[in-house]
Each structure stands twice: as structure tokens, then as C-alpha cells.
Amino acid sequence: MSTDAYDVEALLRRAFTPVEPPERLAERFETTLQTLTDAAVDELEGWELRAMKDPRNWVRPVVASAVGASAGTALVVLRVRASQKKKQQSRNPAVQARKTADAVASEARKLLRR
């Protein structure tokens, strides 16, 4: 057997070549996260505090809170990452960390205003 026939290194290099996802995928993902966040907020707004006395009524608000927090966090991360790809990155880690923190706070404020 010839080593040329089974060039494992070349096969691995081709298999692990980075692939950019379609841009439409990012848009659909962001839309889905926004929809989940809005649905969780709507669900929580509809609950009355009087109904919370019975522990059997706690499941829906707890799930809505978890879904809303998770989707909201993912949405903030997705938007910050997309905006940072467009901007030039700083070589100074402290400056980059500050810019990232500012961007996260800004996106979180935008999301909370809705």
C-alpha cells in the first residue's frame, strides 16, 4: 500500500477546514431568540401574584424565567459578537475587555427596554 493513497494528514486538513454558516442562519437564530424572549416576557406579565401562593402554579413562571434569561443572554452574546466582527479589534486585552463589557451592557439595555 502506498502512503500517497491514504494521506491522512491531507484528509484531516480538508475535513477540518472552517466553514462559514450562511448569513440567513444567523438572522433566523436571532429572530428565534427574540421570539422566545418576547414570549417569556408575555408569559410572566400575564401571571398574577395571588396565583403564586399555590406551588403548583410555580412551574410556568419558573420555566418562562429560565427561557427568557437564556434566550436573552444568547441574544446579547450573538449581537455583541456580530458587532465585534464588523469592527477592528484592539490588540490590548484590557481595552478589548472594556469594549466588550460596554457592548454587552448596551445590548442588554436595548433588550430590557422592549
C-alpha positions in Angstrom: 0.0 0.0 0.0 1.2 3.4 -0.9 1.2 6.3 1.6 0.0 8.5 -1.2 -3.3 6.7 -1.4 -4.1 7.3 2.2 -2.7 10.8 3.0 -4.4 11.1 6.4 -3.0 14.5 7.1 -4.5 15.9 3.9 -7.8 14.2 4.6 -7.9 15.7 8.1 -6.9 19.1 6.8 -9.8 19.0 4.3 -12.2 17.7 6.9 -11.5 20.4 9.4 -11.5 23.4 7.0 -13.6 26.1 8.7 -17.0 26.6 7.1 -18.9 29.9 7.5 -22.6 29.3 8.1 -25.0 31.0 5.8 -25.8 34.6 6.8 -29.5 33.8 6.8 -28.9 31.2 9.6 -27.7 34.0 11.9 -30.7 36.1 11.1 -33.1 33.2 11.8 -31.3 32.3 15.0 -31.6 35.9 16.2 -35.3 36.1 15.3 -36.0 32.8 17.1 -34.1 34.1 20.2 -36.1 37.4 20.1 -39.4 35.5 19.8 -38.5 33.3 22.8 -37.6 36.3 24.9 -40.8 38.1 24.0 -42.9 35.0 24.7 -41.3 34.6 28.1 -41.9 38.2 28.9 -45.6 38.0 27.8 -46.0 34.8 29.9 -44.5 36.5 33.0 -46.6 39.6 32.6 -49.8 37.5 32.5 -49.3 36.0 35.9 -50.9 37.3 39.0 -49.2 37.3 42.3 -52.3 35.8 44.0 -51.9 32.7 41.9 -48.3 32.2 43.2 -49.5 31.2 46.7 -50.1 27.7 45.3 -46.7 25.9 44.5 -48.4 24.0 41.6 -48.6 27.4 39.8 -44.8 28.0 40.0 -43.8 25.8 37.1 -44.8 28.1 34.2 -43.2 31.3 35.6 -40.0 29.4 36.5 -39.8 28.0 33.0 -40.6 31.3 31.4 -37.9 33.0 33.5 -35.3 30.4 32.6 -36.2 30.5 28.9 -36.3 34.3 28.9 -33.0 34.6 30.7 -31.3 32.1 28.5 -32.6 33.4 25.2 -32.0 37.0 26.3 -28.4 36.2 27.2 -27.8 34.3 23.9 -29.3 37.2 22.0 -27.0 39.7 23.7 -23.9 37.5 23.0 -24.9 37.0 19.4 -25.4 40.7 18.8 -22.2 41.7 20.5 -20.2 39.1 18.6 -21.7 40.2 15.3 -20.9 43.9 16.0 -17.3 43.0 17.0 -16.7 41.1 13.8 -17.5 44.3 11.9 -15.2 46.5 14.0 -11.5 46.4 14.2 -10.3 44.5 17.3 -7.9 46.1 19.7 -4.6 44.3 20.5 -4.7 45.4 24.1 -6.7 42.8 26.1 -7.8 45.4 28.7 -9.2 47.7 26.1 -10.9 44.8 24.3 -12.5 43.6 27.6 -13.8 47.1 28.3 -15.2 47.5 24.8 -16.9 44.1 25.1 -18.3 44.9 28.5 -19.7 48.2 27.2 -21.2 46.4 24.2 -22.8 43.8 26.4 -24.3 46.4 28.7 -25.6 48.4 25.8 -27.3 45.4 24.1 -28.8 44.3 27.5 -30.3 47.7 28.0 -31.8 47.6 24.5 -33.3 44.2 25.2 -34.7 45.3 28.5 -36.3 48.4 27.1 -38.6 46.3 24.8 
